[in-house]
């Protein structure tokens, strides 16, 4: 396990969790040499490491979900009372992987064939509160959101989203900015900001990325058979 180190004031503080030692150590070396990013810990996704992550409170936690341990760690972190911002790495383009990540409430996705440049760009965007998702995975998320408009009966804020808010949430899942959404819908940027603020309030989240993933999470859980909840604690 890497020893925590002091990060520059504006650097993105990152923890890496991967069951594959050479993978996490290689990723640690690459990110440590990247301007604007500081790796504060790199370890296998075991309970002691997760406790360390909670203590360190990094800006982002990179979780390699190519192993069962990684998937469990992703869900465990997302289920904390004050969940950390998790980025799933080594994500396949299978629907099951994307649904698993969405249900865990991850803020970003990195596919298995992504480059270091892709990873760094995604980390920077997620740290700003934006949702970043490769096109193939984004299409899967959008299919889930497309059915959100017909979904109802929830006891919380998801069922209170208006049709316009659902439409804006779908555009957010396309990685569009407020300005781009305003242009697409021919409305004022201030109007988009107002709708986004309303969405965040109704879904009880702080970031746009959380709004997308948790909307999908809530819908998915509402349709799961009893006893098939993913992500049991480690």
C-alpha positions as CSV (number, residue, x, y, z in Angstrom):
1,X,0.0,0.0,0.0
2,X,1.4,3.4,-0.9
3,X,2.1,5.9,1.8
4,X,-0.1,9.1,1.8
5,X,1.8,12.1,0.5
6,X,1.2,15.8,0.6
7,X,-0.7,17.1,-2.5
8,X,-0.2,20.4,-4.2
9,X,-3.1,22.8,-3.3
10,X,-4.9,22.5,-6.6
11,X,-4.1,18.9,-7.4
12,X,-6.8,16.2,-7.8
13,X,-6.2,13.7,-5.0
14,X,-6.7,10.2,-6.2
15,X,-6.8,6.7,-4.6
16,X,-6.4,3.6,-6.8
17,X,-8.0,0.2,-6.0
18,X,-7.1,-2.8,-8.1
19,X,-6.7,-6.5,-7.3
20,X,-3.9,-6.7,-9.9
21,X,-0.7,-5.4,-8.3
22,X,1.3,-4.5,-11.5
23,X,-1.7,-2.8,-12.9
24,X,-2.3,-0.5,-9.9
25,X,1.4,0.2,-9.4
26,X,1.8,1.0,-13.1
27,X,-1.2,3.3,-13.1
28,X,0.1,4.9,-9.9
29,X,3.5,5.7,-11.6
30,X,1.8,7.1,-14.7
31,X,-0.7,9.3,-12.8
32,X,2.0,10.5,-10.3
33,X,3.9,11.9,-13.2
34,X,0.8,13.7,-14.5
35,X,0.5,17.4,-13.7
36,X,-2.5,18.3,-11.6
37,X,-3.0,14.8,-10.2
38,X,-1.6,13.3,-6.9
39,X,-1.9,9.7,-6.0
40,X,-2.4,9.4,-2.3
41,X,-2.9,5.7,-2.1
42,X,-2.8,2.5,-4.3
43,X,-3.9,-0.8,-2.9
44,X,-5.9,-4.0,-3.4
45,X,-9.6,-3.6,-2.8
46,X,-9.6,-5.1,0.7
47,X,-11.4,-3.9,3.8
48,X,-8.3,-2.4,5.4
49,X,-7.6,-0.4,2.2
50,X,-11.2,0.7,2.0
51,X,-11.0,2.0,5.6
52,X,-7.8,3.8,4.6
53,X,-9.7,5.4,1.7
54,X,-12.4,6.7,4.0
55,X,-9.7,8.2,6.3
56,X,-7.9,9.9,3.4
57,X,-11.1,11.3,1.8
58,X,-9.6,11.7,-1.7
59,X,-11.2,13.7,-4.4
60,X,-11.6,10.6,-6.6
61,X,-11.4,6.9,-6.1
62,X,-10.4,4.8,-9.1
63,X,-11.8,1.3,-8.8
64,X,-10.8,-1.5,-11.2
65,X,-14.0,-3.5,-11.6
66,X,-12.4,-6.3,-13.6
67,X,-12.5,-8.4,-10.4
68,X,-15.3,-9.4,-8.1
69,X,-13.4,-7.7,-5.3
70,X,-13.4,-4.5,-7.3
71,X,-17.1,-4.6,-8.0
72,X,-17.8,-5.1,-4.3
73,X,-15.5,-2.3,-3.3
74,X,-17.3,0.0,-5.8
75,X,-20.7,-0.7,-4.2
76,X,-19.3,-0.5,-0.7
77,X,-17.9,3.0,-1.3
78,X,-21.0,4.2,-2.9
79,X,-23.2,3.0,0.0
80,X,-21.4,5.0,2.6
81,X,-23.4,7.7,4.5
82,X,-21.1,10.3,2.8
83,X,-20.1,8.4,-0.4
84,X,-16.9,9.2,-2.1
85,X,-16.7,10.1,-5.8
86,X,-15.9,6.8,-7.6
87,X,-14.6,6.3,-11.1
88,X,-14.9,2.8,-12.5
89,X,-12.0,1.7,-14.6
90,X,-11.6,-1.4,-16.9
91,X,-15.3,-1.3,-17.7
92,X,-16.4,-3.5,-20.5
93,X,-19.0,-2.5,-23.1
94,X,-21.5,-5.1,-21.8
95,X,-24.8,-3.8,-20.5
96,X,-24.3,-5.7,-17.2
97,X,-21.1,-3.8,-16.4
98,X,-22.6,-0.4,-17.1
99,X,-25.7,-1.2,-15.1
100,X,-23.6,-2.4,-12.2
101,X,-21.7,0.9,-12.3
102,X,-24.9,3.0,-12.6
103,X,-26.4,1.2,-9.6
104,X,-23.3,1.9,-7.6
105,X,-23.6,5.6,-8.4
106,X,-20.2,6.0,-10.0
107,X,-19.3,9.5,-11.5
108,X,-17.2,8.3,-14.4
109,X,-16.4,5.3,-16.6
110,X,-13.1,4.3,-18.2
111,X,-13.2,1.4,-20.7
112,X,-10.6,-1.3,-20.9
113,X,-9.2,0.1,-24.2
114,X,-9.0,3.7,-23.0
115,X,-5.7,5.6,-23.2
116,X,-3.9,7.5,-20.4
117,X,-5.0,10.7,-22.1
118,X,-8.6,9.5,-22.0
119,X,-8.2,8.7,-18.3
120,X,-6.7,12.0,-17.3
121,X,-9.3,14.0,-19.3
122,X,-12.1,12.0,-17.6
123,X,-10.6,12.6,-14.1
124,X,-10.4,16.3,-14.7
125,X,-14.0,16.5,-15.9
126,X,-15.3,14.3,-13.0
127,X,-13.5,16.5,-10.5
128,X,-15.4,19.4,-11.9
129,X,-18.7,17.6,-11.3
130,X,-19.3,16.6,-15.0
131,X,-20.4,13.1,-16.1
132,X,-17.9,11.5,-18.5
133,X,-18.9,8.3,-20.3
134,X,-17.5,6.8,-23.5
135,X,-20.0,6.8,-26.4
136,X,-20.8,3.0,-26.3
137,X,-21.5,3.1,-22.6
138,X,-23.3,6.4,-22.9
139,X,-25.8,4.8,-25.3
140,X,-26.6,2.2,-22.7
141,X,-27.2,4.8,-20.0
142,X,-29.5,6.8,-22.4
143,X,-31.6,3.7,-23.1
144,X,-32.2,3.5,-19.4
145,X,-33.1,7.2,-19.1
146,X,-35.3,6.9,-22.1
147,X,-37.7,4.7,-20.2
148,X,-37.5,6.9,-17.1
149,X,-40.4,9.1,-18.4
150,X,-42.8,6.1,-18.3
151,X,-41.6,5.0,-14.9
152,X,-43.6,6.0,-11.8
153,X,-44.8,4.9,-8.5
154,X,-41.7,5.8,-6.6
155,X,-42.0,7.1,-3.0
156,X,-39.1,9.6,-3.4
157,X,-38.1,12.5,-5.7
158,X,-37.5,10.5,-8.9
159,X,-41.2,10.3,-9.8
160,X,-41.6,14.0,-9.4
161,X,-39.3,14.9,-12.3
162,X,-41.2,16.8,-15.0
163,X,-41.0,15.8,-18.6
164,X,-38.7,18.8,-19.3
165,X,-36.5,17.7,-16.5
166,X,-36.3,14.2,-17.8
167,X,-35.4,15.6,-21.2
168,X,-32.6,17.7,-19.7
169,X,-31.3,14.8,-17.7
170,X,-31.1,12.8,-20.9
171,X,-29.1,15.6,-22.6
172,X,-26.8,15.7,-19.5
173,X,-26.1,12.0,-20.1
174,X,-24.8,13.0,-23.5
175,X,-22.1,15.1,-21.7
176,X,-23.7,18.3,-22.9
177,X,-23.0,21.6,-21.1
178,X,-25.8,24.0,-20.0
179,X,-25.1,26.2,-23.0
180,X,-25.3,23.3,-25.4
181,X,-28.5,22.0,-23.8
182,X,-30.0,25.5,-24.1
183,X,-29.1,25.6,-27.8
184,X,-30.6,22.1,-28.4
185,X,-33.9,23.0,-26.7
186,X,-33.9,26.7,-27.8
187,X,-34.2,28.0,-24.3
188,X,-32.1,30.4,-22.2
189,X,-29.1,29.1,-20.3
190,X,-30.5,30.5,-17.1
191,X,-33.6,28.3,-17.7
192,X,-31.4,25.2,-18.1
193,X,-29.6,26.1,-14.9
194,X,-32.9,26.4,-13.1
195,X,-34.1,23.0,-14.3
196,X,-30.8,21.4,-13.4
197,X,-31.0,22.9,-9.9
198,X,-34.5,21.5,-9.6
199,X,-33.4,18.0,-10.7
200,X,-30.5,18.0,-8.2
201,X,-32.9,19.0,-5.4
202,X,-35.5,16.4,-6.2
203,X,-32.9,13.7,-6.5
204,X,-31.1,14.8,-3.3
205,X,-27.7,15.0,-5.1
206,X,-25.1,17.7,-5.6
207,X,-23.6,16.9,-9.0
208,X,-25.0,16.4,-12.5
209,X,-23.1,13.0,-12.7
210,X,-24.9,11.8,-9.6
211,X,-28.2,12.8,-11.0
212,X,-27.8,10.6,-14.0
213,X,-26.4,7.6,-12.2
214,X,-28.7,7.7,-9.2
215,X,-31.8,8.1,-11.4
216,X,-30.8,4.9,-13.2
217,X,-29.9,3.3,-9.8
218,X,-33.3,4.1,-8.3
219,X,-35.2,2.8,-11.3
220,X,-33.1,-0.4,-11.5
221,X,-33.6,-1.2,-7.8
222,X,-37.3,-0.6,-8.0
223,X,-37.6,-3.4,-10.6
224,X,-35.2,-6.0,-9.0
225,X,-36.6,-9.1,-7.5
226,X,-36.3,-9.4,-3.7
227,X,-32.9,-10.7,-2.6
228,X,-31.0,-9.7,-5.8
229,X,-29.5,-6.4,-4.6
230,X,-26.0,-6.0,-5.9
231,X,-22.9,-5.0,-4.0
232,X,-23.0,-6.6,-0.6
233,X,-20.5,-5.1,1.9
234,X,-17.0,-6.7,2.0
